[in-house]
Amino acid sequence: MRVLDSHLHLWDPSLLDYPWLEGPLRARFAQEEIAAAVGAVDDERGFVFVQADCLEAQYLDEIDWVTSLADQVGVRGIVAGARLDRGAETMRHLDAVAGRPLVVGVRHLLQGEADGFAGTPAFRAGAAALADRDLTFDACVRGEAQLSDVLMLVTEMPQLRVVLDHLGKPAVGTATAPEAPSSEWSASMHVLGAHPQVFCKLSGLPAEAGGSWSAEQLEPFFDIALSAFGPERLMVGSDWPVSAVTASGWNGGDGAALDAGAFGAWTDAVASWATARHLDVDAIMWRNAERFYRV
């Protein structure tokens, strides 16, 4: 089984600044660490790096640092950090981003913005500039209101290729206290999935479960994503190392609070689910991400 991981993070706090890091994530995660995490896996593997929310002034430095590691790590594309609401400054930044060969798209983190932010004229102008430069947009949102924002965006801009990170971060509970998919989230996913330029990442749910998850717990969410987007617009993403944090790490632990088997556990869970549903496993594990990001 080959895996093109659509959602890899790398960072080095000694080189760039990441104000959000805490607990077991306050460490370096670069070429040696990713090699240790996947070294025992014998699959053909590649990665799409997704910006790790360093300081805005360092966005271009992050691209250049990851590019310097790309051959060692197997990074085939970069989703760069960008603020899309800065007017002329955004346009200059996107021109600089588009000039870096590995960049395939950008992410302006919406989850930390107020509801309705993606509907502001400044943001819409930046999103339109993305489409003009043939760059994708990773939509990382939380909550039904922000899913509605993404829906308005893709309705107005059918030329903008969008992928929903982490299934929109639904509430999933934990392995011992699972939550069923909400009807509101399910309805939003189906309306969003009706737009053919929108894809969805099967990623991030271990972090939403606070490190306590099981395949059985999460498969109902996969099923709704399948119903909404179809098998041709789903892609696997590890969300490493964020989704490798164990429950003890999310509950304030430190040190060895990352699951060394997180990569294999997540890809096996997605592949087993796809196999059980008689889907094209290679499409979900590789080709859909390859096609969306054009890597």
N, C-alpha and C positions, 0 to 999 in steps of 0.2 A: 504494500500500500504506500503510495506516495502522498506527501502532505505539503501543500503550499499554505502555510500558516498566515492568515490574513491580518493578524493583529499581534505583533510582537513589540514589546517595549525594551529599550536599552537605556541605561543612564550611568553616569559617573559623577557623583556629587563633588569630587575633587576638581572636575573640569568645568561643570556647569551648575547652575543653581536651580533647585527644585523645592520651593517653599512647602509643598504639600507632603513631602515624604515624612513618614514616621514609622515607628516600630521596626519590624524586620525588613522593611523596604528602604530603610536609611542605610543603604550599602551600595556598592558598585555592582551593576549587572551589565556586563559587556561580553567580549568574545570568550574569555575563559569560563565565565559563569554559564553562558548558554551552551557551551561545549560540554560542560559537566552535566547539565540538565538533560541533554539529548544524546549524550555520547553512547549510551547503551541501546539506542534506537537505531535499527538497521534500515529504516525507510529512506527513500529518496525524499528530501525535505528542502524547502525554500521558505523564505519569510518576506512579508511586507511589514516594514517598520512603521509604527504609528507614533507620532509626536508624543513626548512624555511630559508635557506641560512644564518645561523649564521657563525661566523668565522670558518675557516677550522680546527683550533686547537681544536674546541669545538664540532666537529661532534659526537664523542662518548658520550660526556656529553648530547647532545641533545637527543640521543637515550635513555639514561638512565632516563632522566627527563620525556620524554613522556611515557616510560614504567611505571614509577611511577604513572602516571595519567590514565593509560589505562583502569582500571576497572571502574573508575569514569566516564570517558568520553565515553567509548564504543569503544576504539581503538582496532581493530582486527589485524592490521598489520602496519608495519612501513617501509616507503621508506626512507632510510638513506642517508645522505650526503656523497659524496665520490669524490675525485679527481682520475680519472682513468689514468692519464698521469704521475704518479710519480714513475713508475718502481717498484723496490723492496718495496718502501714505500707503494705503492698502494696495493701490495700483502699482506703486514702485516695488513694494515687497513681493507681490505676485510675479512681477517681471523678473525679479531676482531669483525667486523660487523656481519659476519655469525654466530658467537658464541652467539649472543643475540637473544633469542627465538622469539621475535615478528618481527624481521626484515625479510621482504619478497623481498626487492629489494633495489636499490640505484638510486640516481639521481646526475649526474654531470651536472650542468646547462650549456647547450650549447648556450643558447641565448646570453650570454655575451662573447662568444668566437668568434674568427675570423672565417669567412667562410672557410671551408676546415679542421677545427681543428679535427673533428671527423674522418678524414681520415689519421691522423698522426700515425706513427707506435706506439708511446707511448700510445696513446688513444686506439688504436685497441688492444694492448696487455692487457690493463685493461678491455676492454669490453669482450675479450675472457676469462679472469679470472672470470668475472661475470657468464658467461655461465657455466664454470667449476664448480662453486659453486651453480648452480641452482638458482641464484638471477635474478630478473627482472631488466630492465632498463627503467626509465621514461625519455623520450626524450622531453625536453622543448626547442623549437626552435622558431626562428622568421625569416621569409623570405624564399623565394623559394630556395636559395642556401643552406640553412641549412636543408631544407627538402630533398634536393638532397644528402647531407651528410648522413642523416639517411638512405636513400634508399641504398646507397653504403654499409653502415654498415650491414643492414639486409640481403642484397644480399650475402655478404661474410660470414655472420654468421647466418645461418638459425636456429641454435640451441639457439640463444639468444632471449628470450622473451622480446618484446619491446612494450611500450604503448606510444602513442603520446599525450602529454599533450595539452589541450586547442585547439584541432583541428589544431595545428601548428600555432596558433595566427594569423589568417587571418585578414585583414582590414575589419571591419564590419560597420564603420560609427557610427551613433547614432540613437536613436529612431526617431528623427525629420529629420535627414539627413542620411538615411541608404545607405550603399554601397552594390552593388550586389557582389556575389562571383566572384573573378577573374578567368578567364579561366586557367591561369598559376597555381593558387592554386588548382583548381579543378583537373587539369591533374596530378599534383604531388600527390594529395590524392589518386587518382585512381591507380597510379603506385605503391605507397607505400602499399595500401590496397591489392594489388595482392599477397603480402607475408603473408601467413596464420599465422605467429607467431606475427604479428603486430596488436595491438588493438588501439582504439582511445577513448579518454575521451571527452564527451560532457560537457565541463567545461570551465571556464575562460573568456568566451565572454563578460560578463558584464564589466569586467575590461578593455577589449579591446575597449569597447564602452564608456569608461570613465564614467561609472555609469549611462549612459542614454541609456536604451535598452528596447526592447519589444519582445515578443515572435514572433510576425509577422515578425519583422526585422531579427531574427536569424534563423527562420525555414529553409530558403533556404540553410543555411550552414549545418544544421542537415541533410537535404535531400541529399546533396552531400556526407557527411560522410557515410550515410546509403548506398548510391549507391557504394561507394568505399570499405567499410568494411563489409557490411551486418549487420543485426541486432544482430548477435551472437558475434560481436567483438566491440560493443559500450557499454560504461559504463558512468553513470552519476557521476559528481563530482562537489561539490559546490565551490571549490577554496575559501572557507571561511578562514579568513575574507576579503581577498583581493577583491573578487568580490562582497562584501557587501558594499563597499564604494560608496556613492552616487555621483552624478555629482558635487555637491557643494564641496564634499571632494576632488575629483580629481582635481578641479579647485582652490585648495589652501585653502579650508575651513578646519576647525579643530573641535575638540569636537564631538558633536553628528552628525557626518557625515557618520554614518553607518546605513544601512537600516535594521531595526529590523526584517522585514519580508523577508529578502533576501533568507533564506533557503527555505521557503515554496514557494516563487515566482519561484525560479529556478527549484526545483524539480517538481512543478506543470506544468511549461512550458515544460519540457522534457517529463513528463508523458502524458500530453495532446497531444503533437505532436506524441508520439509513439502510443497512442490510436487512433488518427485520421488516422494514416498510417496502422492501423490493425496489429501492431507489438506485440511481446511478451513483455509486459510492465515489468513484473517481471525480465526478463532476463536483460534488460537495466538498471533497477533500483537496481538490486541485483546480480543475478546469474553470469553475465559475469565478474564482478569485483571479485567475490568470486572464480571463476574458474581461472582467470588470475593470481591473487595474491596467490591463494591456501590458503585462510584463512578459 
